[in-house]
């Protein structure tokens, strides 16, 4: 290297703040942290598992080369823009109007942090208030919080609320509730002294006879999902009546709130706490997150609702403003009085949900729901017309249904994938008695031609 190139190298390294430490500087750093050599820093790692050679990395790429390489890798993915999705099971491929993220993606919302100084963040608080108001209207409940992490954690918080409100320690949960919600519920409540008992299903819905026998003076609440994990519609009013007669509460998890465009809302048939997943309200699939936890309840239970509650008020000049009315979490009050240790929310996703509901309006929301019902009914008809494919249950459904298949569902999905079709969820991993069962989902995104193509591919597999 010439003297000139050395000086240029030094200048470049200085410009990029990359100046290697001198030997004396390294010795000083090692002395400061209390070791005599760099190797001693890794003394806790057994020598047998250390690499022992330099990393075999390719030469560094320039930025244009790196971007081209990443595009090549990304194009190998089969994403929703290039695949027809019949997979649901708690995450749904609904159309998201472009206005939703054009507005939610504005810098004022996208980069805003949680409102610790709430009075200075009127825009974010108003968005939360509008979301709460719309969620109350959708579920027919009195009060909703400003969102939670996701449907599973919101469902677990509902169970904790039931325990705190009734001073009882048992929650009965239907096995027709999403199995991963139930797994989270077991993990979440294990240290809280809540005893969980699972109620069996029959013909795809909660067995109310078994539920009646399992209720006891210990029962804080009953948890059902409507539509449930199998897509079937529960008799929520009957479940609520049984829970209330025993002195407990009824909790209803809603995995797809778009169903409420055509179904009676839980508050209308006796639910005390409504929880669930808000991803279908303007949220993309996003490989599973971030999602939006919904939680709403009755006015008399407002002091036990976790998270944040945004309220409307007026300032000293009589102008409308927004405040954080309640924050019953341990960041703000004594731990023993806190309703939850949930420390934040999904304000951005709640904003997207509010924009989505406002953009569709009441009639648009209903129309999307009706499209889901009609397209799923058509898919159910053409698929079960194929010999070897039959419905697992005959209970009414919304936009998901379970089919018994002549081949293992995993094999069917494997054969469909090269055709650009994402098949349904195999249920055997959660329900051993349903090892030949396939949970299919049809949303407003699916066309008649796509449903017919699925049926044609299944016909070839017989």
C-alpha positions in Angstrom: 0.0 0.0 0.0 1.5 3.4 -1.0 1.7 6.3 1.4 -1.1 8.0 -0.4 -3.4 5.0 -0.2 -2.6 4.6 3.5 -3.6 8.2 4.1 -6.8 7.7 2.1 -7.6 4.6 4.1 -7.1 6.4 7.3 -9.3 9.2 6.1 -12.1 6.9 5.1 -12.0 5.0 8.4 -12.1 8.3 10.3 -15.0 9.5 8.2 -17.0 6.3 9.0 -15.9 6.4 12.6 -14.1 3.1 12.2 -10.8 3.4 14.0 -9.4 0.1 15.3 -8.4 0.2 19.0 -4.6 0.3 19.7 -3.0 -2.5 21.7 -2.8 -0.3 24.8 -6.5 0.6 24.4 -7.5 -3.1 24.1 -5.4 -3.9 27.3 -7.1 -1.0 29.1 -10.6 -2.2 28.1 -9.8 -5.8 29.2 -8.5 -4.5 32.5 -11.6 -2.5 33.0 -13.9 -5.5 32.6 -11.7 -7.7 34.8 -10.1 -10.1 32.3 -6.6 -10.6 31.0 -7.5 -11.6 27.4 -10.3 -11.7 24.8 -10.4 -15.5 25.0 -11.2 -15.2 28.7 -14.4 -13.4 27.8 -15.7 -16.7 26.4 -14.4 -19.0 29.1 -18.0 -20.0 30.0 -18.5 -21.4 26.6 -17.2 -25.0 26.4 -14.4 -25.4 23.9 -16.1 -28.3 22.2 -18.9 -26.1 20.9 -16.8 -23.2 19.8 -16.3 -22.7 16.1 -12.5 -22.6 16.2 -12.1 -21.1 12.8 -13.1 -17.8 11.0 -16.6 -17.5 9.8 -17.0 -18.6 6.2 -18.8 -15.5 4.9 -18.9 -14.4 1.2 -17.4 -11.1 0.3 -19.4 -8.0 1.2 -21.9 -6.8 -1.3 -22.6 -3.3 -2.3 -26.0 -1.9 -1.5 -27.5 -2.4 -5.0 -26.1 -5.9 -5.1 -27.6 -6.7 -1.6 -31.0 -5.3 -2.6 -31.0 -7.5 -5.8 -30.0 -10.5 -3.7 -32.8 -9.9 -1.2 -35.4 -9.5 -3.9 -34.3 -12.9 -5.4 -34.8 -14.5 -2.0 -38.2 -12.8 -1.4 -39.5 -13.9 -4.8 -39.0 -17.5 -3.6 -41.8 -17.0 -1.0 -45.3 -17.9 -1.8 -47.1 -14.9 -0.3 -50.8 -13.9 -0.5 -50.3 -11.8 -3.6 -49.4 -14.9 -5.5 -51.4 -17.6 -3.7 -55.1 -18.3 -3.1 -55.6 -18.7 0.6 -58.1 -21.0 2.2 -56.4 -21.0 5.5 -58.0 -19.3 8.5 -57.9 -20.7 12.0 -57.7 -17.3 13.7 -55.9 -15.3 11.1 -58.0 -14.2 8.1 -57.3 -13.0 4.6 -59.7 -10.1 4.3 -59.4 -7.2 1.9 -57.9 -4.1 3.5 -59.0 -0.9 1.8 -56.1 1.3 0.7 -57.4 4.2 2.8 -56.7 2.3 6.0 -52.9 2.3 5.9 -52.6 5.5 3.9 -54.1 7.1 7.0 -52.7 4.8 9.8 -49.3 5.0 8.1 -49.0 8.8 8.5 -46.0 9.8 10.6 -48.1 11.3 13.4 -49.6 7.9 14.1 -46.9 5.5 12.9 -44.1 7.0 15.0 -46.1 8.0 18.0 -45.2 6.4 21.3 -47.6 5.4 24.1 -49.3 8.5 25.6 -47.5 9.0 28.9 -48.3 12.7 28.7 -51.8 12.0 27.4 -53.0 15.6 27.3 -50.3 16.4 24.7 -51.4 13.6 22.4 -55.0 14.5 21.6 -54.9 12.9 18.1 -53.8 9.5 19.4 -56.3 9.7 22.2 -59.2 10.6 19.9 -58.3 7.6 17.7 -58.4 5.4 20.7 -61.7 6.8 21.8 -63.3 6.3 18.4 -62.0 2.7 18.3 -63.5 2.0 21.7 -66.8 3.6 20.7 -67.0 1.5 17.5 -66.1 -1.7 19.3 -68.8 -1.1 21.9 -71.4 -0.6 19.0 -70.1 -3.8 17.3 -70.3 -6.0 20.4 -73.3 -4.3 22.1 -71.2 -3.8 25.2 -71.0 -0.7 27.4 -67.3 -0.1 27.6 -64.1 -1.3 25.7 -60.5 -0.7 26.5 -58.0 0.9 24.1 -56.8 -2.5 22.9 -54.6 -5.3 24.0 -51.8 -7.4 22.5 -53.8 -10.1 20.6 -56.8 -12.3 20.8 -55.2 -15.0 23.0 -53.9 -12.6 25.7 -57.2 -10.7 25.7 -59.0 -14.0 26.3 -56.7 -14.8 29.2 -57.3 -11.3 30.7 -61.1 -12.0 30.4 -60.6 -15.1 32.6 -58.7 -13.1 35.1 -61.4 -10.5 35.2 -64.0 -13.2 35.9 -62.0 -14.5 38.8 -61.5 -11.0 40.3 -65.2 -10.0 39.8 -66.7 -13.1 41.3 -64.0 -14.0 43.8 -64.2 -17.6 42.5 -61.3 -19.7 41.2 -62.7 -21.9 38.4 -63.1 -21.1 34.7 -64.9 -23.5 32.4 -63.6 -23.3 28.8 -65.1 -24.9 25.8 -62.8 -27.2 23.8 -64.3 -25.5 20.7 -62.3 -22.4 21.6 -59.2 -21.9 19.6 -56.7 -24.5 20.9 -53.9 -21.9 21.0 -56.0 -19.5 22.9 -56.6 -22.3 25.4 -52.8 -23.0 25.6 -52.2 -19.3 26.3 -54.9 -19.3 28.9 -53.3 -22.3 30.8 -49.9 -20.6 30.7 -51.3 -17.2 31.7 -53.4 -18.3 34.6 -51.2 -21.0 36.1 -49.6 -18.7 38.7 -52.9 -16.9 39.5 -54.7 -19.7 41.3 -57.3 -20.1 38.5 -58.5 -23.7 38.0 -59.3 -24.4 34.3 -61.7 -27.1 33.2 -62.4 -27.9 29.6 -65.9 -28.6 28.4 -66.2 -31.1 25.6 -67.8 -30.3 22.2 -70.5 -32.2 20.4 -71.3 -31.8 16.7 -68.8 -29.0 16.5 -70.3 -26.8 19.3 -70.1 -26.7 23.1 -71.9 -29.6 24.8 -74.4 -27.6 26.9 -75.4 -30.8 28.8 -71.9 -31.4 29.9 -71.5 -27.7 30.7 -74.5 -27.8 33.0 -73.1 -30.7 34.9 -69.7 -29.1 35.3 -70.9 -25.8 36.8 -70.3 -25.4 40.5 -70.2 -22.8 43.2 -66.5 -22.4 42.3 -67.3 -21.4 38.7 -66.2 -17.8 38.0 -67.1 -17.9 34.4 -67.7 -19.9 31.2 -65.7 -19.1 28.1 -67.0 -19.9 24.6 -66.0 -18.8 21.1 -68.6 -17.6 18.6 -68.2 -18.4 15.8 -66.0 -21.1 17.4 -62.7 -22.6 16.2 -64.6 -25.0 13.8 -66.5 -22.0 12.3 -69.7 -23.2 14.0 -72.2 -20.9 15.7 -72.7 -21.5 19.4 -75.9 -21.1 21.4 -74.6 -18.2 23.3 -77.8 -17.3 25.0 -78.2 -20.8 26.5 -74.6 -20.8 27.7 -75.1 -17.4 29.2 -78.2 -18.5 31.0 -76.4 -21.6 32.5 -73.4 -19.5 33.6 -75.6 -16.8 35.2 -77.8 -19.4 37.1 -74.6 -20.7 38.7 -73.5 -17.2 39.7 -70.8 -17.0 37.1 -70.1 -14.8 34.1 -70.1 -15.6 30.4 -67.1 -14.7 28.3 -67.2 -14.8 24.6 -64.1 -14.9 22.4 -64.6 -13.5 18.9 -61.8 -14.6 16.4 -63.3 -12.8 13.5 -65.3 -9.6 14.4 -66.6 -9.3 10.8 -69.0 -12.1 11.7 -70.9 -9.5 13.8 -72.1 -7.9 10.6 -74.7 -10.6 10.3 -74.8 -12.2 13.8 -76.4 -10.9 16.9 -73.7 -9.3 19.0 -72.6 -11.1 22.3 -73.9 -8.3 24.4 -77.4 -8.8 23.0 -77.6 -12.4 24.2 -76.1 -12.1 27.6 -72.3 -12.1 27.4 -70.6 -10.2 30.3 -67.1 -9.9 28.7 -66.3 -10.0 25.0 -62.7 -10.6 24.0 -60.9 -11.7 20.8 -58.8 -10.8 17.8 -59.2 -7.6 15.8 -56.8 -8.5 13.0 -59.7 -8.8 10.4 -60.5 -5.2 11.0 -58.0 -3.6 8.7 -55.0 -5.7 9.7 -52.9 -7.7 7.2 -51.8 -11.3 7.9 -48.2 -10.1 8.6 -46.9 -13.6 9.3 -48.8 -13.7 12.6 -48.4 -10.2 14.0 -48.5 -7.7 15.4 -52.3 -8.2 15.9 -55.0 -6.5 17.9 -56.5 -7.7 21.2 -60.1 -6.7 21.8 -61.8 -6.5 25.2 -65.2 -5.1 26.1 -67.5 -5.5 29.1 -70.4 -4.1 31.0 -70.4 -0.7 32.8 -70.5 -2.3 36.2 -67.2 -4.1 35.5 -65.3 -1.0 34.3 -63.0 -0.9 37.3 -61.6 -4.4 36.6 -60.9 -3.9 32.8 -57.2 -4.2 32.2 -55.1 -1.8 30.1 -56.2 1.7 29.2 -59.5 3.4 28.8 -59.8 6.7 26.9 -62.6 9.1 27.8 -64.0 12.3 26.4 -64.3 15.5 28.4 -64.1 19.3 28.1 -61.3 21.7 29.0 -61.6 24.9 31.1 -62.8 26.7 28.0 -65.5 24.2 27.2 -63.7 22.6 24.3 -63.9 18.9 23.7 -60.8 16.9 24.7 -59.7 13.4 25.5 -58.0 11.9 28.5 -56.9 8.6 29.8 -59.8 7.9 32.2 -58.6 4.7 33.7 -55.3 2.9 33.8 -55.7 0.0 36.2 -52.3 -1.4 35.6 -49.3 -1.7 37.9 -47.3 1.0 36.2 -49.8 3.5 37.6 -51.2 2.0 40.8 -50.1 -0.3 43.5 -49.4 -3.7 42.3 -51.9 -5.5 44.6 -54.6 -3.2 43.3 -53.8 -3.5 39.6 -56.1 -5.4 37.3 -53.3 -6.6 35.1 -49.6 -6.3 34.4 -50.4 -5.5 30.7 -48.2 -2.5 30.2 -49.0 -1.3 26.7 -51.5 -1.8 23.9 -51.8 -2.0 20.1 -52.8 1.6 19.5 -51.7 1.7 15.8 -53.7 -1.5 15.0 -56.7 -0.1 16.9 -56.4 3.0 14.8 -56.4 0.9 11.6 -59.5 -1.0 12.9 -61.3 2.3 13.5 -60.4 3.6 10.0 -61.5 0.3 8.5 -64.9 0.3 10.3 -65.4 4.0 9.5 -64.5 3.4 5.8 -67.0 0.5 5.4 -69.8 2.0 7.5 -72.7 0.0 8.8 -74.0 -1.2 5.4 -70.5 -1.9 4.0 -69.6 -3.9 7.1 -72.8 -6.0 6.7 -72.2 -6.5 3.0 -68.7 -7.9 3.6 -70.0 -10.2 6.3 -72.7 -11.5 3.9 -70.2 -12.1 1.2 -68.2 -14.3 3.6 -71.3 -16.3 4.5 -72.4 -16.8 0.8 -69.0 -17.7 -0.6 -68.3 -20.2 2.2 -71.7 -21.8 1.6 -70.9 -22.2 -2.1 -67.5 -23.7 -1.2 -69.1 -26.1 1.2 -71.5 -27.2 -1.4 -69.0 -27.9 -4.2 -66.4 -29.5 -2.0 -68.8 -31.9 -0.2 -70.2 -32.9 -3.7 -66.8 -34.6 -4.3 -66.9 -38.3 -3.3 -64.9 -38.9 -0.2 -65.2 -35.3 1.1 -68.0 -34.7 3.7 -68.8 -32.3 6.5 -67.5 -33.2 9.9 -70.4 -31.3 11.6 -73.8 -30.1 10.5 -74.0 -27.1 12.8 -74.4 -23.7 11.0 -71.2 -21.9 10.3 -70.0 -18.4 9.3 -67.0 -18.5 6.9 -65.1 -21.6 8.2 -66.2 -25.2 8.1 -64.6 -28.6 8.8 -64.4 -31.3 6.1 -63.5 -35.0 6.5 -61.0 -36.0 3.8 -60.1 -39.2 2.1 -56.4 -38.3 2.2 -54.5 -36.9 5.2 -55.1 -33.1 5.2 -51.3 -32.5 5.4 -50.9 -34.5 2.1 -53.7 -32.5 0.5 -52.0 -29.2 1.4 -48.7 -30.5 0.1 -50.2 -31.2 -3.3 -52.1 -28.0 -3.5 -49.1 -25.7 -2.7 -47.4 -26.1 -6.1 -50.7 -25.1 -7.7 -50.5 -21.8 -5.8 -53.2 -22.8 -3.3 -52.8 -22.5 0.5 -55.1 -25.2 1.9 -56.9 -25.4 5.2 -55.7 -26.2 8.7 -55.3 -29.9 9.5 -57.0 -30.4 12.9 -55.3 -33.6 14.0 -52.4 -31.7 15.7 -55.0 -30.3 18.2 -57.8 -32.9 18.1 -56.7 -36.6 17.8 -60.3 -37.6 16.9 -60.2 -35.2 13.9 -57.0 -36.5 12.3 -58.8 -36.7 8.9 -60.4 -33.2 9.4 -59.5 -30.1 7.4 -60.6 -26.6 8.5 -61.3 -24.5 5.5 -61.8 -20.7 5.4 -63.5 -18.7 2.6 -63.5 -14.9 2.9 -64.8 -12.2 0.5 -61.4 -12.3 -1.2 -62.1 -15.7 -2.8 -63.7 -15.7 -6.2 -66.1 -18.4 -7.6 -63.3 -19.4 -10.1 -60.8 -19.9 -7.2 -63.3 -22.0 -5.3 -64.0 -24.1 -8.4 -60.3 -24.5 -9.0 -59.8 -25.8 -5.4 -62.7 -28.3 -6.0 -61.1 -29.4 -9.3 -57.8 -30.1 -7.6 -59.5 -32.1 -4.9 -61.4 -34.1 -7.5 -58.1 -35.2 -9.0 -56.9 -36.4 -5.6 -59.6 -39.0 -5.0 
